[in-house]
């Protein structure tokens, strides 16, 4: 997951550099700056963007035992309603308007999660010491 999130971040940065200021990723960057962090850099945005998508997919996949049918599109519905911020943000950034330049990596990550034995993943993560960084779970 971490490697695909890195690829997603790098693809987002590349796309932002080549995209017109009126493009969809620029609109999302502007929304993040207006609503969350006013001085958010492109690199910080790309990192936050990739991490949010990866975590959203992971959280959604934890909600279903039917991995074989798990997709990015389905994930938006599976993110628990108890986390409305993540659910809304995920659907905004990874929904139907997801930039074409990163759809492939998001869909690849969803496919990996579809195949994953989530019981084993969650059992293994429970054995990770608390003082380890979050990336230890990914």
PyMOL commands that set and color helices and strands:
alter all, ss='L'
color gray80, all
select helices_A, chain A and resi 2-18+24-35+42-61+67-69+72-78+84-94+100-115+118-126+134-137
alter helices_A, ss='H'
color red, helices_A
deselect
rebuild
show_as cartoon
